[in-house]
Amino acid sequence: MTRARLSVDLDALAANHAFLERLTGRPVQPVVKADAYGLGMQACVTRLMLAGARTFFVARLSEGLALREAMGAHPIVYVLDGCTEGAAMALREADLRPVINHADQLPRWQEAGGGPCGLHIDTGMNRLGFRPEQAPPPFPGLALVMSHLACGDDPDSPMNARQRETFAALRARYPDALASFANSGGCFLGPDYAFDAVRPGISLWGGGPEGRPDPRIRPVATFSAPILQVRQVPVGESVGYARGAVAERPLTVATVGAGYADGVMRATSPRGQVFVAGHLRPILGRISMDALAVDVTGLEVAEGDRVELFGSNRPIDDAARDTGTIAYELLTSVGGRVDRTYTG
């Protein structure tokens, strides 16, 4: 009753998968790192496999092992960290495919027996991957060649075309490998960015490709919490720590059972809003560890009513904007004591 809840609409997830395949005309290979962006890997991957997905990407070896344990031998799983030191045998034994991203990783993988793997070429992000001039020649087991867009969420950035041209030229060196380039933003940049398969993340999980709501993307996650108490606050009295909000008129204030221990960032106030009783209403004062305050003046609310922090009525991109962050961070910050429930 008093716990915050993250409700996951698996049918909406499948609908986003289908939309991105129609949009790009290519297979969607979902990025499910960070426990499927905080939504629960096993349930989400199960639904995506029912929707036709066969290849998935995680960041860490531990995530790949968890996915293999949960889903068995069926999906192809790429590990974006690659063949890090000491990981080769664990990768092989679990039939995980490292994405080789620097010169030390390839001999580690080959000395352990090799097998199918990917190759990451850095086309301008300067994060992971071989620089173009250092990219290795084709080698046995190479099944995938990939790169990552740095500005895919900005369709007007000239860097997108520069990266694409670099990747296309290098991709020709590996004609037998699947080419993967487009992230969520890249899926919306046109067919030249799709190559052989696309690798979306946030737009599968309900976030817009440009950091704002997109009507073509269905919301997948709803983060809500119950009202614990409703109180009247007279003029001149304050709400929350450090007198974060002072009543300039009589207020009705709802204390809601979610705080920064649940993933509601302190930066959400003072611009943050929630959806309650059919209305968007402002958060008052500072976010506490376990609670936040909402101005519900004039609304019919009671203890136990639920307040939506983001979801179908409060788009996650809007909630992220008011917090000064991005949808990725809101999703992956939802705390462990928040219940996860699934529909669809």
N, C-alpha and C positions, 0 to 999 in steps of 0.2 A: 504493500500500500504506500509506503513512504519512499520507495526506491525510484530513481530515475530509470527511464527505459529507452532503449534504442530499438525501434521497430524496423525490420528490414523487409521490404516488398520484393520478393524474389521474382515475381512476374514482371515487375518494372525493370529489374536487372536484365531479364531475358529479352524484354522489349528493346532496351537500349542496345544490347548485343545485336539483335536483328536489324535495328535501324542503322548501326554503324557498318554492318555488312552490306546493306543495300546502298548506303551512301558511297562506300569506297569500291564496291564490287570485288572485295578481297576477303579472305578468311580473317576473322578477328581472333587474335591470340592474346587473351586477357592478361593484364598485369595484376597479380593478386598478392603482392608483397604486403608486409605489415598487417598480416591476418586479414587479407582482402580489404585493405584500407580501414581496418578496424571493425568491419561488419561481420567477420566470422568466416574463416577460409573454407571449412568443410561444407557448410550449407551453401555458400555462394558458388564454390567450384562444382558441387553436385548439380546445382541448377544450370550453371553455364555449360556443363557437359551434356545435360539433357537438351540444351539449346543448340548443341553442335560443336562447341569448342573442344579442341583436342590438344592444344599446346598452351602452356601457361608460363609466366615469368614471375620469379621471386627474386629478392635481393640477396638473402643470406642462405648459407648452407643449412642452417637450422630450420629456416622456413621450408626449404625444399624437402628436408627429411620429414617434417611434420605433414606436408602435403602428400608425400609418398605413403606415409603411414596411414593417413586418413583415406586416401583414394585408391590405394593399390597400384598396380603396374600400368594402368590404362593411360593416363595422360602423359604427354611429353612435358618435361619440366626443365626449363633453363634457369640457371642461377647467375644473376647479373654480376655478382662479385667475382665470378670466375673461379679458377683453380688456385685459391689462396694457399699459403704455406700450410702443409699438413692435412689438406682437405682432399687430396686426390683419391685415396682409397675409399673414403666415405662417399664421395661422389659416385665412384664406379659401382660400389656395392649397392647403392640405392638407385642406380640407373638414372642419375641426374646429369644434366648436360651443362658443364660450365661454359660461360661466355668468356673466352680468353681475351684479356684486355691489356696485357703487357708482356714483354719478352720473357720474363722469368716464368710465366705461367704455362707456356706451351711445352717446354721440356718437362715440367712437373707432370703434366697430363700424359704426355707420351711415355715417360718412364714408368708410369703406373699402369700402362697398357693401352691408354688412349681410348678411342671410341667416339661416338657422335658428340659434337660440341659446336659452339658458336664462336664468332670472331667479332669483337667490337672495334670499330674504327672511329676515332674521334675526328669529326668534321668541323669542330669549332667550339664545342662546349667546354673543353679543357677540364673534364671531370674524370671519366674513365675512357680507356680505349687507346689503341695505337695511333700515333700521329700518321697522317697519310704517307709521308715519305719513309716511315718505318714499318708499314704494314707488311706482314710476311707473305711469301708466295703460298699458293694453295698447298694444303697438306692433307694427309689421310684423316678421314672422320669429320671434315669440315662440312657441317650441315646447314649453317646459318651465318650470314654476314649482316651486321646491323650497325646503325648509328643512332644518335639521339638529337632531336631538334632543341636548340636552346631558346628559341623565340616562337615556338609553334602556337602559343596563345595570342600572338600578335600577327595577324595575317598581313599587315602592312610592313613588317620588318624585312628589309632587304637581305638579312642574314639567312632567312629561310631558303631563298633561291640559291644563295652561295653554298650553303650546306648541301642542298640537294644536288647541285652540279658536281661537287666534290665526291659525294657518295656514289652518284651514277657512274662517274669515271672509274672509281676504285672497284665498284661492284662488278664491272666487266672483267676484272681479273679473276673472279671466282664464279664462273658460269654455272657450276654444278650446285652451288649453295643457294638456299632460299634467301631472298633479300627482304629485310624488315627495317623500315625507316620511320613511319608515321606513328607518333604518339596521339593522344586525344586531339590536340590542336591540329596536328598534321593530317588527321582524317578529314578535316574540313578545308584543306588547302587545295584540293583538286586531285585528279587522277595521277598527275605526274609524281605525287608524293606517296602513292600507295604501294608501288613496287609489287612484291609477291604476297605479302601479308601485312596487316597493321597490328599495332601493339598499344591499344588504348588503355588508359587507367581511369582518370577521374570522370570521364564522360560515361563510362560504364556505371559508375557509382552514383551518378546523379548530378555532377557538376558540369557547368557549361564549359565549352572549349576555350572561351576567351575570358574566363573568370567572372562571368555574369550569367544569369539564367538564360537558357536557350529553350524555347517551347518544344523543340524536337526531342529533348532529353527529359525523360521522366524522373522525378525524384524517387530515390530508392530507400533512403534512410530518414526516419522521423525520430528526433531526439526530444523526449518529453519528460516532465516531472510533475509530481502532484503539489497542489497547494496544501501547506501544512497549517496555515492560520491566516485569518483575515482580520485586520485591525483598522481602527480609525486613528489618524494622526492629525492633531490640531495644528493650526497655523503657528509657525515658529519652531515647532519641534523638528528633530532631524531623524534620518533613517540611516542605519548602518554605521560601520566604522568611520571614524574621523569626520563625523557629520557630513558624509558624502552627499546627501541630499537634504535640503531644508524645505519644509512645507510652506509655500507662499499662499496656499489656500487649503481648506480642509481636504484631506486625502483619505481614500480607502486604499490600503496597501495589503497585497497578498504576499506572504512569505512562502517561497517555492523551494522544494526540497532538492536542489541541485546547486553545486558550487564548483570551485576550481578543482576539488578532489574528484569530481565527476567529469571534468573536461570542459567546464564553462570558464573560459579564460577571464582573468580579472580585467583585461583590456576591453571586455565586452561593454563595460560601463565607461562613460555615461551615454554612449550613442546607441547601445543595444536595445532591441525590441524583442518581444515574444508575441505569440498568437494565443489569445485566451478569450473564450466566450464569443468567438466570431470577430474579434478585433485585434489589431496590432497595438500593443501598449508598451510604454517605455519601462526599461529597468531603472530602478532608483538606487542611487548610492553605489557603494562598492560591492563586488561579488565576494562572498565569504567562502570558507572552505566547503561548507555543506548547504548553503542557502543563498538565495538572492531575493530581492524585493521588487515587486512590480506594482505600478500604479494602475489599479483597477477601479478607480473612481467612476461611478455611474454604471458599472456592470453588475450583473447578477452572477456572483461566483460564491463558492463555498469550499470548505475543507474537502479535500479529495478530488476536486476538479483538476484536470490535467492541463498543463501549459506547454505549448510547443515552442521549443527553442530553435529548431529548424526542421523542415519537412515540406509537405505538400502545400502548406499555407504560409510558410516562412522559408522561402528558397535558401538553400545553404549558401549560395554565392552572395546573397544579400546579407545573411548573417555574418559571413566572413568579412565582407566589406566593412560592416559596422564595427567589427572587432579589429580591423586593421590587419587582416591576414588573408589566407586563401582557404578554399574548401578542403583541400588536402589536409591542412593542419587541424581543422575542426573535426573531421572524421577520425583521424588517427589519434586525436587527443581524448576521445571519449573513454572514460576510466573503466577499470576492471570491475568496480562494484555496480556498474550500470547493467541492468538486465538486458539481454539480447533476446528479442522475440522475432519470429519469422512468419510471414504469410506467403501463400502462393506455392 
